[in-house]
Amino acid sequence: MSVYNFKEVESKWQKIWKDNNQYKMDTAQTEKPNYYTLEMFPYPSGKIHMGHVRNYSIGDVVARFKKMEGYNVLHPMGWDSFGLPAENAAIKHGIHPHKWTMENIEEMKEQLNLLGISYDWDKEVATSTPEYYRFTQEIFLKFLEHGLAYKKKSYVNWCPSCETVLANEQVVQGACERCKATVLKKDLEQWYFKTTEFAEELLNDLDTLDGWPEKVKTMQKNWIGKSTGADLVFDIDGTDKSMTVFTTRPDTTYGVTYMVLAPEHELVKELVAGTEYEADVEAFVQKMHTMTEIERTAADVEKEGMFIGRYVINPLNGKKVPLWIANYVLVEYGTGAIMAVPAHDERDRDFAEKYNLDIIDVITEDNKMINSEEFNGLDASEGFEGIIDKLEKEGRGKRTINYRLRDWLVSRQRYWGCPIPVVYCDECGIVPVKKEDLPVLLPTDVEFTGKGESPLTTSKQFMSTTCPHCGKPARREVDTMDTFVDSSWYFLRYVDSNNENEPFSKELVNRWHPVDQYIGGVEHAIMHLLYARWFVKAFKSMGMVDFNEPFKNLLTQGMVLMDGSKMSKSKGNTVSPMDIIDEYGADTARLFVLFAAPPERDLDWSEQGVDGCFRFLNRVYRLVDELADVVKKDVEFGELNSQDKDMRYTIHSTLKKVTADLSEKFGFNTAISALMELINDMYKYKELDNINEAVIKEGVQL
């Protein structure tokens, strides 16, 4: 009996594929239709895990199948290689982030090659190389030129453990997404990308993404959070100041009994200056700075506030209502101010009852307006329109669409990220670095202390420069960009990865985009996938691309679990892919993750399942080896008996099912199951008397 020596077989074929440049793709080719399949690229931690094996095995099947169908297939791989772990390694082990990163890349690349994935390594990119981040900087300058990048001072999310700012999307239930530390608020001047510029397009174009999971589209819709309502202007009594609030219920404006500013609102300090309320308000504001968003706004958190000695005039009836600050109003949401209608809002009612504020009903249970002067008796929907009409005529309001989505804060107080290509000149202010002077390189003479300020501040060589405009001494920006900036355009660079003149050729990216099939975890639904969509819309607005969306089809594969829990080092429930490959071979590892569960569902690791897949591959090998001489023969089908016909029917029905499973859906598990049944039937057929060699040859060749 022949023995399946998987190490010999796999190394033989991997060498043949490499020597024949089997996976290289000239993106300028036009003879065949193009197909671009892509898995989300990894952070180079140094070791691949079973989640990687599953993700990349799925993409590999898609790429190989499409190539067999006659497509020009682009299937690249690269590295999301900027990021905090490399900097932490520098602090902990005294190894430079670049060295640590490049060593990890080489190790992971070797592991992926052992796994036998069909990558075109000629297209490889690493976001931390100057060859790549030079163009990330050029893109930043384009955004700056077109008003899509700007700097402003505002309260930002601050992680005291990572000692850097976080985008809203990186804060989960009041904690840092990465390290789980409680996130605080800090008043800093930071760089932003104007994601709100394309909020409507980001929302509406989700309806064109028929190949995306509804779950992901719903998550993005909720994050963008479109609300239709009105901006209303309330004058602050005794001052020349006014405050604007956004409301989705202008029909309840007659029910306003108090107004609330976020404690951090710019008006608060000015309104209490020199008054008896100043000290107490300042203490309250400082208290709010030490609290997380969750601690301030969760439904079960007690509402806290303070009257600041001012009154606000209702623009509809002229009545004066007290002005408060409160914990449940946040400066970064809406205008940082609300009109409080305690009769028709639970939060406002809790606050009003606690502080003995008036509660006035203005909408009945059957949705009729009351206590609303000339609008009494109208349906609330009619009052909604009528009140806005009235306030618009008086210049005290306007119809408005508001979004939950906020502009993307991209500044990070870190070293191992893409330097922001601007300088600060006492004469000229903020000045962009000239394109011909890119890249602004990361310096090597830095100290990795792990403390708040960017390590770039420790490099005198980096800090001191000259103004590109006037030539006088200037200071470089010391923050680096959020690493999500790097991963928001990498899929475009793959198509033209050796271009030294521009981020990518418009002609080539238009030919290959949108990506036909994108594969990755659902945890990226909000940040990476939303940012990549925004980048493409920004590029289109600047004439760099002609398409609207980056990814035509999206598959979000499930996690790999151990005993029902996600594999993690901290739980001690991980399985090393390299151990599996060493014991069973790469084909067994890949077969198991494809067979054990549908790709969109979680997969529970099973040693018995792995062993079963290994036994199946042994059976396939033995069958082919035993019939090798038959396959070499030049044989004709001739006349078929019923057994021959049944076998041919099984062969062709299996071919049809596998093709349908792979082309119409991601039915890898059902396709493999059909192949297992075919192997069983072929073994049975082989043992019959007078088998038709042409039939068995056809089955083996399949």
C-alpha positions in Angstrom: 0.0 0.0 0.0 1.4 3.4 -1.0 2.0 5.9 1.8 1.1 9.6 1.6 4.3 11.4 2.3 2.8 14.9 2.6 6.0 16.7 3.2 7.5 15.3 0.0 4.4 15.9 -2.1 3.8 19.5 -0.8 7.4 20.6 -1.1 7.5 19.2 -4.6 4.5 21.0 -5.9 5.3 24.3 -4.1 8.7 24.3 -5.8 7.0 23.6 -9.2 4.6 26.5 -8.7 7.4 28.8 -7.6 9.7 27.8 -10.5 6.9 28.3 -13.0 5.8 31.7 -11.7 2.4 30.1 -11.3 0.8 32.9 -9.4 2.4 36.0 -11.0 0.0 38.4 -12.7 0.9 41.2 -15.0 -1.8 43.7 -14.2 -1.4 45.3 -17.6 -2.7 42.1 -19.4 -6.0 42.5 -21.1 -6.5 39.2 -23.0 -8.7 37.6 -20.3 -11.3 39.0 -17.9 -9.8 40.2 -14.6 -10.7 38.9 -11.2 -9.3 40.5 -8.0 -9.6 38.4 -4.8 -8.1 39.7 -1.6 -7.9 38.8 2.0 -7.4 41.6 4.6 -3.7 41.8 5.2 -2.2 41.0 8.6 -0.2 42.8 11.2 3.2 41.1 11.2 3.2 39.8 14.7 5.6 37.0 13.8 3.3 34.0 13.9 0.3 33.1 11.8 -2.7 31.8 13.8 -5.6 29.5 12.9 -7.8 32.6 12.0 -5.2 33.5 9.4 -5.2 29.9 8.0 -9.0 30.0 7.7 -9.1 33.5 6.1 -6.3 32.8 3.6 -7.5 29.3 2.7 -10.9 30.7 1.7 -9.2 33.3 -0.5 -6.9 30.7 -2.0 -9.8 28.5 -3.1 -11.6 31.5 -4.7 -8.4 32.6 -6.5 -7.6 29.1 -7.8 -11.1 28.4 -8.9 -11.4 31.7 -10.8 -8.0 31.0 -12.5 -9.4 27.6 -13.6 -12.4 29.4 -15.0 -10.1 31.4 -17.3 -9.7 34.7 -15.4 -6.6 36.8 -15.0 -6.5 36.5 -11.2 -4.8 39.0 -9.0 -4.2 37.5 -5.5 -1.6 39.6 -3.6 -0.5 39.7 0.0 1.2 42.4 2.1 1.7 43.7 5.6 -0.1 46.2 7.8 3.2 46.8 9.4 2.9 50.1 11.3 1.5 49.8 14.8 1.9 49.9 18.6 3.2 46.3 19.2 6.5 47.1 17.4 6.9 50.2 19.5 6.1 48.3 22.7 8.8 45.7 21.6 11.3 48.5 21.3 10.4 49.7 24.8 10.5 46.2 26.3 13.3 44.5 24.5 15.4 47.4 23.1 15.0 46.3 19.5 14.2 48.9 16.9 10.6 48.7 15.5 11.9 48.4 12.0 14.1 45.5 12.7 11.4 43.7 14.8 8.8 44.3 12.0 11.0 43.1 9.1 12.1 40.0 11.0 8.4 39.2 11.7 7.5 39.7 8.1 10.1 37.2 6.9 9.0 34.7 9.4 5.3 35.0 8.6 6.0 35.0 4.8 7.8 31.7 5.2 4.9 30.3 7.1 2.4 31.4 4.4 4.6 29.8 1.8 4.5 26.5 3.8 0.8 26.8 3.8 0.8 26.8 0.0 -1.3 29.9 -0.6 -1.2 31.1 -4.2 0.1 34.7 -3.6 1.8 36.8 -6.2 4.6 38.1 -4.0 5.8 40.5 -6.7 2.9 42.7 -5.6 3.9 42.6 -1.9 3.6 45.8 0.1 4.5 46.7 3.6 2.9 49.9 5.0 6.0 50.8 7.1 8.4 51.0 4.3 9.4 54.4 2.9 8.4 53.2 -0.6 4.8 52.9 0.7 4.4 55.6 3.3 5.9 58.2 0.9 2.6 57.8 -1.0 0.5 57.8 2.2 2.0 61.2 2.9 1.3 62.3 -0.7 -2.3 61.3 -0.2 -2.4 63.3 3.1 -1.2 66.4 1.2 -3.9 65.8 -1.5 -6.5 65.7 1.3 -5.1 68.9 2.8 -5.1 70.6 -0.6 -8.8 69.7 -1.2 -10.0 70.6 2.3 -10.4 67.0 3.4 -7.7 67.2 6.1 -7.6 69.9 8.7 -6.4 70.6 12.3 -8.5 71.7 15.2 -8.5 71.8 19.0 -11.1 69.7 20.6 -11.8 67.2 23.4 -10.5 63.8 22.2 -10.5 60.3 23.5 -7.3 59.7 25.5 -6.1 56.2 26.4 -3.9 56.6 29.6 -2.3 53.2 29.0 -1.4 53.5 25.4 -0.8 57.2 26.0 -2.3 58.3 22.7 -5.6 59.6 21.3 -8.2 57.3 19.9 -10.7 57.8 17.1 -14.4 57.4 18.2 -14.4 54.0 16.4 -11.6 52.8 18.6 -13.5 53.3 21.8 -15.7 50.4 22.8 -18.1 50.9 25.8 -15.9 53.6 27.2 -12.7 51.6 26.9 -9.7 51.4 24.6 -10.4 48.8 21.9 -6.8 47.6 22.1 -5.8 47.5 25.8 -9.3 47.9 27.5 -8.1 50.8 29.6 -10.8 53.4 30.6 -10.8 56.2 28.0 -10.6 59.8 29.3 -11.2 63.2 27.6 -8.3 65.5 26.8 -8.3 68.9 25.1 -5.7 68.7 22.3 -5.0 70.1 18.9 -5.2 67.2 16.4 -5.5 66.3 12.7 -8.7 65.2 11.2 -10.0 63.7 7.9 -13.4 65.1 6.9 -15.3 61.8 6.8 -18.6 63.8 7.2 -18.0 65.3 3.7 -19.2 62.0 2.2 -21.6 60.9 4.9 -24.6 60.8 2.6 -22.8 58.9 -0.1 -21.4 56.5 2.4 -24.9 55.8 3.6 -26.7 55.7 0.2 -24.2 53.6 -1.6 -24.6 50.8 0.9 -27.7 50.0 -1.1 -25.6 49.2 -4.1 -23.5 46.6 -2.3 -25.6 43.6 -3.0 -22.6 41.3 -2.3 -22.1 42.5 1.3 -23.6 40.9 4.3 -26.7 42.7 5.6 -25.2 42.7 9.1 -22.2 44.7 8.0 -24.3 47.2 6.0 -26.6 47.6 9.0 -23.7 48.2 11.3 -22.4 51.0 9.0 -25.8 52.5 8.6 -26.2 52.7 12.4 -22.7 54.2 12.8 -23.3 56.8 10.2 -26.6 57.5 11.9 -28.6 59.8 9.7 -31.2 61.9 11.5 -33.7 64.4 9.9 -34.7 67.4 11.9 -34.0 71.0 12.5 -31.4 73.4 13.9 -33.1 75.8 16.2 -31.5 79.1 17.5 -32.1 80.1 21.2 -30.9 83.5 22.4 -29.2 83.6 25.8 -30.9 86.3 27.8 -28.9 89.3 28.8 -26.1 88.6 26.3 -25.5 88.9 22.6 -24.9 85.2 22.5 -27.1 82.4 21.1 -27.0 78.7 21.1 -28.0 76.3 18.3 -29.5 72.9 19.0 -30.3 70.1 16.7 -33.6 68.3 17.3 -35.5 65.5 15.6 -38.7 66.7 17.3 -39.3 70.4 16.6 -42.9 69.7 17.2 -42.1 69.5 21.0 -40.4 72.9 21.1 -43.2 74.4 23.2 -42.4 71.8 25.8 -38.9 73.0 26.4 -38.5 73.8 30.1 -34.7 74.0 30.4 -31.7 74.0 28.1 -28.4 72.1 28.6 -24.9 72.7 27.4 -22.2 70.0 27.5 -19.8 71.0 30.4 -17.0 71.3 27.8 -18.9 73.6 25.5 -17.0 76.7 24.6 -19.8 79.0 25.8 -19.8 77.7 29.4 -16.6 79.3 30.6 -17.6 82.6 29.0 -21.1 82.6 30.5 -20.0 82.0 34.1 -16.8 84.1 34.1 -16.9 86.5 37.1 -20.1 85.2 38.4 -20.9 83.4 41.7 -21.3 80.1 39.7 -17.8 80.2 38.2 -15.9 78.1 40.8 -18.6 75.4 41.1 -19.0 75.1 37.4 -15.2 74.8 36.9 -15.1 72.0 39.5 -18.0 70.2 37.7 -16.3 70.5 34.4 -13.1 69.0 35.8 -15.0 66.1 37.3 -16.5 65.4 33.8 -13.0 65.2 32.3 -12.2 62.2 34.6 -15.3 60.3 33.4 -15.8 58.1 30.4 -18.6 58.6 27.9 -20.2 55.4 29.3 -20.0 56.7 32.8 -21.7 59.9 31.8 -24.4 58.6 29.4 -25.4 55.0 30.2 -29.1 54.6 30.9 -28.5 53.5 34.5 -26.2 56.3 35.3 -27.7 59.0 37.6 -28.1 62.3 35.7 -26.0 65.1 37.2 -26.1 68.8 36.4 -25.7 72.4 37.5 -27.6 75.6 36.8 -25.1 78.2 35.5 -27.1 81.4 36.3 -28.3 82.1 32.8 -31.6 81.9 31.0 -32.4 81.1 27.4 -35.3 82.4 25.3 -37.6 80.0 23.5 -37.8 81.3 19.9 -41.5 80.2 19.6 -43.1 81.7 22.6 -40.4 84.0 24.1 -40.5 82.2 27.4 -37.3 82.1 29.4 -36.0 78.8 30.6 -32.9 78.0 32.8 -29.6 77.0 31.3 -27.8 74.0 32.8 -24.8 71.9 32.2 -25.2 68.1 32.6 -23.2 64.9 32.4 -25.4 63.3 29.8 -24.8 65.9 27.1 -21.5 65.5 25.2 -19.7 68.2 23.3 -18.8 66.0 20.4 -22.4 65.0 19.6 -24.5 67.4 17.6 -23.9 70.9 18.6 -23.0 70.0 22.2 -26.3 71.5 23.4 -29.9 70.2 23.8 -33.3 71.6 24.3 -34.8 69.6 27.2 -38.4 68.4 26.8 -39.0 66.3 30.0 -42.6 65.4 29.1 -41.5 63.5 26.1 -37.9 62.3 26.8 -36.9 59.9 29.5 -33.5 61.3 30.2 -34.8 64.8 30.4 -37.7 63.7 32.7 -35.2 62.0 35.1 -33.2 65.1 35.2 -36.2 67.4 35.6 -37.6 65.3 38.4 -34.3 65.3 40.3 -33.9 69.1 40.1 -37.6 70.0 40.3 -37.8 71.5 36.8 -41.1 72.1 35.0 -42.6 69.3 32.9 -45.1 70.4 30.2 -47.0 68.0 28.0 -47.2 69.1 24.4 -48.2 65.9 22.6 -51.2 63.7 23.5 -51.3 59.9 23.4 -53.1 60.1 20.1 -50.3 62.3 18.7 -52.1 65.6 18.8 -50.4 68.8 19.8 -51.5 70.7 23.0 -50.1 73.7 24.9 -48.6 74.8 21.6 -50.5 78.0 20.8 -51.6 78.1 17.1 -50.5 74.5 16.5 -52.9 73.1 19.1 -55.0 70.2 17.6 -52.6 69.4 14.8 -51.0 66.0 14.3 -47.4 66.1 15.5 -46.2 65.5 11.9 -48.1 68.6 10.8 -46.7 70.5 13.7 -43.2 69.3 12.8 -43.4 71.0 9.4 -45.3 74.0 10.6 -42.9 74.9 13.4 -39.9 74.6 11.1 -41.7 76.8 8.5 -42.4 79.4 11.1 -38.8 79.5 12.5 -37.2 79.5 9.0 -39.3 82.6 8.1 -38.1 84.3 11.3 -34.5 83.2 10.8 -34.5 81.2 14.0 -34.3 77.7 12.5 -33.7 75.6 9.4 -34.3 72.0 8.3 -31.2 70.0 8.8 -29.8 66.5 8.3 -27.5 65.4 11.1 -25.2 62.4 11.3 -23.8 60.4 14.2 -20.7 60.0 12.1 -17.9 62.3 13.2 -14.7 63.4 11.3 -11.9 60.9 11.7 -9.2 61.9 14.2 -6.0 60.6 12.6 -3.3 62.1 14.9 -1.4 59.6 17.1 1.3 60.3 19.7 3.4 57.4 18.4 6.7 56.7 16.6 5.9 53.7 14.5 3.5 55.2 12.2 3.5 57.4 9.0 4.9 60.9 9.8 2.4 63.7 9.0 4.1 65.8 6.3 3.7 69.3 7.6 5.9 71.8 9.4 5.2 74.7 11.7 6.7 78.0 10.9 6.4 81.1 13.1 6.1 83.2 10.0 3.9 81.1 7.7 2.0 78.9 10.2 1.2 75.3 9.0 3.0 74.5 5.8 2.8 71.3 3.8 6.1 69.6 2.9 6.8 69.7 -0.8 5.9 66.6 -2.8 9.5 66.3 -4.1 10.8 66.2 -0.5 8.7 63.1 0.4 9.0 60.9 2.1 9.4 62.5 5.5 11.4 59.7 7.0 11.1 58.4 10.5 14.4 59.2 12.4 16.5 56.6 14.1 17.8 58.7 17.0 14.7 58.5 19.2 14.1 57.4 22.8 11.3 54.9 23.4 10.0 55.8 26.9 6.4 54.8 26.5 5.3 58.1 27.9 2.7 60.5 26.6 4.5 62.7 24.1 5.5 61.4 20.8 8.9 59.8 20.7 9.6 61.9 17.6 10.1 64.9 20.0 13.3 63.3 21.3 15.0 63.5 17.9 16.6 66.9 17.4 17.5 65.9 13.9 13.9 65.3 13.0 12.3 68.2 14.9 14.5 71.0 13.4 13.9 71.8 9.7 13.3 74.8 7.5 10.0 76.2 6.2 9.3 75.0 2.6 7.7 78.4 2.0 10.1 81.1 3.5 13.2 79.0 4.3 13.3 80.1 7.9 13.7 77.7 10.9 10.6 75.5 11.4 9.4 72.5 13.5 8.1 69.3 12.1 4.8 67.8 13.1 5.6 65.1 15.7 2.4 63.1 15.6 2.0 60.2 13.2 -1.1 59.0 11.4 -3.5 56.4 12.7 -2.5 53.0 11.1 -6.0 52.7 9.7 -4.9 55.4 7.2 -2.3 53.0 5.8 -4.8 50.2 5.4 -7.4 52.4 3.7 -5.7 52.4 0.3 -3.4 49.4 0.2 -5.7 47.4 -2.1 -5.1 50.1 -4.7 -1.4 49.9 -4.4 -1.2 46.1 -5.1 -2.3 46.8 -8.6 0.6 49.1 -9.3 3.0 48.2 -6.4 6.3 49.2 -8.2 5.1 52.6 -9.4 7.7 55.1 -8.2 5.9 58.3 -9.4 2.4 58.1 -7.9 0.4 56.0 -5.5 -1.2 54.1 -8.4 -2.0 54.4 -12.0 -5.6 55.6 -12.5 -5.9 53.4 -15.6 -4.8 50.2 -13.8 -6.9 50.7 -10.7 -9.9 51.4 -12.8 -9.3 48.2 -14.7 -9.0 46.1 -11.6 -11.5 47.7 -9.2 -13.6 47.4 -7.3 -12.1 44.3 -5.7 -14.2 41.4 -6.8 -14.0 39.4 -3.6 -12.8 40.8 -0.2 -12.5 38.5 2.8 -11.9 39.3 6.4 -13.4 39.5 9.9 -16.6 41.2 10.8 -14.7 43.1 13.5 -13.6 45.5 10.8 -17.1 46.4 9.7 -17.0 49.9 11.2 -13.4 51.1 11.1 -11.4 49.6 8.2 -14.3 49.0 5.8 -15.8 52.4 6.4 -12.5 54.2 6.1 -11.6 52.3 2.9 -15.0 53.3 1.4 -14.4 57.0 2.4 -10.9 56.9 0.8 -12.3 55.7 -2.5 -15.0 58.4 -2.4 -12.4 61.1 -1.6 -10.1 59.8 -4.4 -13.0 59.9 -6.9 -13.8 63.5 -5.8 -10.2 64.4 -6.6 -10.3 62.6 -10.0 -7.9 59.8 -9.0 -10.4 56.9 -9.6 -13.6 56.4 -11.5 -15.4 53.9 -9.3 -17.5 54.5 -6.1 -16.8 51.5 -3.9 -13.6 49.6 -3.1 -15.1 46.1 -2.6 -17.8 44.6 -4.8 -18.3 41.5 -2.7 -17.5 40.9 1.0 -17.2 37.7 3.0 -16.8 38.0 6.7 -15.6 34.6 7.9 -16.3 33.3 11.4 -13.8 32.9 14.2 -11.9 29.7 15.0 -12.9 28.5 18.5 -11.6 26.0 21.0 -14.3 24.5 23.2 -16.7 27.3 22.3 -14.3 30.1 23.1 -12.2 32.3 20.8 -8.6 31.1 20.6 -6.3 33.4 22.6 -2.9 33.2 24.2 -4.3 34.6 27.5 -6.8 31.7 27.7 -4.1 29.1 26.7 -6.4 27.6 24.1 -4.5 28.2 20.9 -3.4 25.7 18.3 -0.2 26.4 16.3 -0.7 26.1 12.5 2.9 25.2 12.2 2.4 22.2 14.5 -0.5 21.0 12.5 1.4 21.5 9.2 4.4 19.6 10.7 2.2 16.7 11.8 -0.4 16.5 9.1 0.6 18.8 6.3 -0.7 22.1 4.9 -3.4 20.4 2.8 -4.9 18.8 5.9 -4.9 22.2 7.8 -6.5 23.9 4.9 -9.0 21.1 4.3 -10.2 21.1 7.9 -10.9 24.8 8.1 -12.8 24.7 4.8 -14.8 21.6 5.7 -15.6 22.0 9.4 -18.2 24.8 9.0 -19.6 27.2 6.5 -17.2 30.1 6.1 -19.4 32.8 7.6 -20.0 30.7 10.8 -17.6 30.2 13.7 -15.6 27.0 13.5 -14.9 24.8 16.6 -11.5 23.2 16.5 -11.5 19.4 16.6 -8.4 17.2 16.7 -10.7 14.3 15.5 -11.8 16.5 12.6 -8.2 17.2 11.6 -7.4 13.5 11.8 -10.4 12.7 9.7 -9.3 15.2 7.0 -5.8 13.6 7.0 -7.3 10.1 6.5 -9.4 11.4 3.6 -6.3 12.9 1.9 -4.5 9.6 2.4 -7.4 7.8 0.7 -7.3 10.2 -2.2 -3.5 9.7 -2.6 -3.8 5.9 -2.5 -6.6 5.9 -5.0 -4.7 8.0 -7.5 -1.5 6.1 -6.9 -3.1 2.8 -7.5 -4.7 4.0 -10.7 -1.7 5.9 -12.0 -1.1 3.3 -14.8 -4.7 3.5 -15.9 -4.5 7.3 -16.1 -1.5 7.1 -18.4 -3.4 4.8 -20.9 -5.1 6.1 -24.0 -8.5 4.5 -23.5 -12.0 4.9 -25.0 -15.3 4.8 -23.1 -16.8 2.3 -25.5 -20.1 0.7 -24.5 -21.1 1.5 -21.0 -23.1 -0.8 -18.7 -25.4 0.4 -15.9 -22.6 0.4 -13.4 -20.3 2.5 -15.7 -23.2 4.9 -16.3 -23.9 5.3 -12.6 -20.2 6.0 -12.0 -20.1 8.6 -14.8 -23.3 10.2 -13.5 -21.7 10.4 -10.0 -18.6 12.0 -11.5 -20.4 14.6 -13.5 -23.0 15.4 -10.9 -20.2 15.9 -8.4 -18.4 18.2 -10.9 -21.7 20.2 -11.3 -22.3 20.5 -7.6 -18.7 21.5 -6.7 -18.8 24.1 -9.5 -22.1 25.5 -8.2 -21.0 25.5 -4.6 -17.9 27.5 -5.4 -19.3 29.9 -8.0 -22.8 30.6 -6.6 -22.0 30.5 -2.9 -19.1 29.8 -0.5 -20.1 26.2 -0.1 -16.7 24.9 0.6 -17.9 22.4 3.2 -20.6 21.0 1.0 -18.3 20.8 -2.0 -15.7 18.9 0.0 -18.5 16.6 1.3 -19.5 15.8 -2.3 -15.9 15.0 -3.1 -15.7 12.7 -0.1 -18.7 10.8 -1.4 -17.2 10.6 -4.9 -14.0 9.0 -3.5 -16.1 6.5 -1.6 -18.0 5.6 -4.8 -14.8 5.4 -6.8 -13.3 2.9 -4.4 -16.4 0.8 -4.6 -16.4 1.0 -8.4 -12.7 0.1 -8.6 -13.4 -3.2 -6.9 -16.0 -4.3 -9.4 -15.3 -6.8 -12.2 -14.7 -5.5 -15.7 -14.6 -1.8 -14.8 -14.4 0.8 -17.7 -10.9 2.3 -17.5 -12.0 5.4 -19.3 -14.6 6.0 -16.6 -12.2 5.5 -13.7 -9.6 7.7 -15.5 -12.1 10.5 -15.9 -12.9 10.2 -12.2 -9.2 10.4 -11.2 -8.5 13.3 -13.5 -11.4 15.2 -11.9 
